[in-house]
Amino acid sequence: MRMTQQVLSIEQMRHLKDLGVDTSGASMAWQSGVCMKDRDEWLLYAYGNCNLSYRYVEKTFTLQDILELFPKLIVQNNSFLDIRPNIIYSGLCVSYVDVNSHETIEVFRSDNLLDAAYETLCWLAENDYLNKK
């Protein structure tokens, strides 16, 4: 799998920013090509290795960056929601289960681990379960 398939796209990162997700902890960055004439050419760098003097730098998350943002436990209306990321035969399954009733609240499945984690992060942000800056 190419490294570019192991990070979120610029559009996905912009969507997370729009949702209020703190993206400052992103470990990778998209940077426009060296010649700067063609902004459609984006290169991927570890954030500490990209040239920040260039005008076009977009931070991006890896799977690990996203998983680190997930809360371990959510308290909601006298219930506790427990996050359960599991790797299953078809990819990643992330479910939130009410600890008291054992009722499953939300499940995200994908054959691509990064996609399931991204969808989970969006859901967490949309439902105000993340610490936002």
N, C-alpha and C positions, 0 to 999 in steps of 0.2 A: 504494500500500500504506500503510495506516495505521501510525503509529509503534508502536501497541500490538502490531502483528504483527511488529515488528522487534526485539523483546526477548523474553527468556524469561519465562514465567509465574512467579508466586509459587511454585507447586507445583514447577516444574522447579528453581528456585533452592534450594528447601528440600531437594530430592533431592540436588543437588550438594553442599550442606552436609553432608548425611548421609553422603555418600561421602568427605568430608574435603577437598573442593576449597576452596581459599582464595578467597573471594568478595569480599575487601576491595577489589579493583581494579575492581569494577563501576562503570560510568560513568553508569548510569541508576538510578532508584528509583521504585518504586510507593509511593504515599502514600494513605492513606485520605482520603475526602472531607472537605471543610472543616468541615461541621457535626458530624462525628464520631459522629452518631447511627446512621448506616448504614455499617457496615464493609464491606458488599458493593460499595460504590462506591470504586474505586481509580483514582487519577489518576497519570499518568506524567510524571516530571520528570527533567531532567538532574540528577545527584546533587548537584551544587553549588548548584542552585536550589531544592531542596525544603526545607521548614521542618522542621528536625531536632528542634524542640521538640515536634512532634506525636508521640504515642506509637506510631503505626503507620506505620513506614517500612520497606520491604523493598527492599534493593538488587537490581538485576537486570543481567544481561549483555546487551550487543549482540553481533552477529556478530563485530565487531572485537575486543571484549573476549575472546571465546572463542578466536579464532584466535591471539591473543597468548599464550595459555596453552599452546598446543600445543608440545611439544618438537620441535626440528628433526630430531633423531637420537636413537634409543634403542639402547643397547647391551644385548644380552640373550644370554646363553649363547654367547659368542664370535661372535655375529652382530650386525650393525648393521641396525636397522630405520629406514628413511627415510620420513618423512611426505611424502605427495604429494597436496595438495589440488588438485583440478582442477574447473573448471566445465565440465560436459558438457551435452549437449542436454537432459537431463532434470533438471538441477540440479547439485548438488555431489557429487562423488565424492571421498572421502578414503580413501586406501589406505596401508597400511604394507607396505613391500616389503623383504625381506631383501636387503641390498646384495650379499652374497656369492652366494647361490643364485638371486636374482631371483624368489624365491617370494613371492607375495602372502599376507600374514598375515591381514589384516582389511580389509574394504571397507565403507564407509557411503555409501549413495546416497539421495537424496531430491530431490523437485521443489522443496523448500523448503530454501534454503541454511542457515537457522538450525537447522532440525531435524537435518540431517546433521551440522552442527558440534556440536550438543548431544549427539547419540548418540555421536559420536567422543570428546567430552570425558568422557562417562560411562564409556566403554570404557577410556580412559586412566586414569581414577581407579580403576575396578574392578581394573585390572591393575597398579596402583601405579606408573604411569609419570609421574606428576606430582610436583612438589615440593610436599608438603603441609605445612601449618603445624599 
